[in-house]
Amino acid sequence: MPALSNLKSSAWLRTRPDTMHAAAIYAAAYETLFFPAWQRFVRRRPIGTHLRRLERTQWYDAESLDRLQIEALRRLLVHAGQQVPYWRDLFRRIHFDPRAVTRREHLAELPVLDRETVRERQAELIDPALAPSNIRRATSGATGVPLPFQYCSQSDAWRRAVRLRGYAWAGYRMGQRTVHYWGEAARAARGWAARKAWVDGVLRRASYLDAVAEDEASLWSAADRLARVRPHCVIGRTRALANFARWAIDRGARDWPDARVICAADALEPQDRSAIESAFGPAVFEMYESREAMLIAAECAAHHGMHISEENLLVEIARDGDPVPPGERGDVLVTDLHNYGMPFIRYANGDAAAIAPEQTCPCGRALRRIARV
């Protein structure tokens, strides 16, 4: 595979001011016209409505955020106690009244929901009325057997809005050139799903690279694509991005300008951050995601931990089911506040983390922060 140094003299690789201006105009048009119209009239999802709300609530003070979260939690618990067999039976057995929940600490009255219970009693955890329209997914199975789960369309819209806000903290902007360095996302779908994905990718100006293939030819191909696309943002699996970054540094293969990098799926170790910064520039951001809940927390420009998506999730750090103080390590328990189709309440996702001891981030947001996963 020839080195990419010859590409540096190509005029079409140079970013011209008029090109940058046109890209900014398109991004603004996509954000204000194309995206809202596509979601509202084609996909019929209220993502834009939720996103506008999230842009306001991120600046709420801690007391207002707590009040908003408790109201959403109480609605979820009441629904689960009335409509979902597993939770209805559990609440009756332990005499738990969801209408009496007024503080986060009241959740500790409920047992932890583990993966084994989800697997064994899945049918009882689903709202029968919403089951036909639920979205069905499964975990990757990287640490064991894949775990099937479901969530309702309301939850889907919230998940997508929360992710867009978290990505925006990293400087991502819809409609700007973006490269996704993933695994299965890089593999083409078929039929109508493929056509829909193609249109969506074209409108978003998104390119996909297969992060699974790490042979020499595939890595040179990825470097060539990055040099041609010259993305504003790169989104990918942390470990794969770090491996590619080290390879690019060793080979002297970098021939692209600085880009904002969003790392997800794996914890971002200091040595990995350093390598990615060397290959892509200093704007590197960590996101904490899981298949079951999507974006759990995201790093802002202050780089003081990751803000929890508290309008969509209630996250506890606990040991043996009991919450631990900020700064102490414990198990991550997630309550999805908008998944009415298959309520995940105090779900132990298998991760360990600590809540940042400082209440407010230098950025001014009062959203709680995870210090480390």
ABEGO torsion letter per residue (X at the ends): XBBAAAAAABAAABBBAAAAAAAAAAAAAAAAAAAAAAAAAAAGBAAAAAAAAAAAAAABBAAAAAAAAAAAAAAAAAAAAAABAAAAAAAAAAGBBAAABABAAAAAABBBBBAAAAAAAAAAABBAAAAAABBBBBBAGAAEBBBBBBBBAAAAAAAAAAAAAAAAAAGBBBGBBBBBBBBAAABBBBEAAAAAAAAAAAAAGBBBBBAABABAAAAAAAAAAAAAAGBABBBBBAAAAAAAAAAAAAAGABABBBBBBBBBGBBBBAAAAAAAAAAAEABBBBBBBBAAAEBABBBBAAGBEBBBBAAABBBBBBBGGBBBBBGBBBBBBBBBAABAABBBBGBBAGBBBBBBABABBAAGBABBBBABX
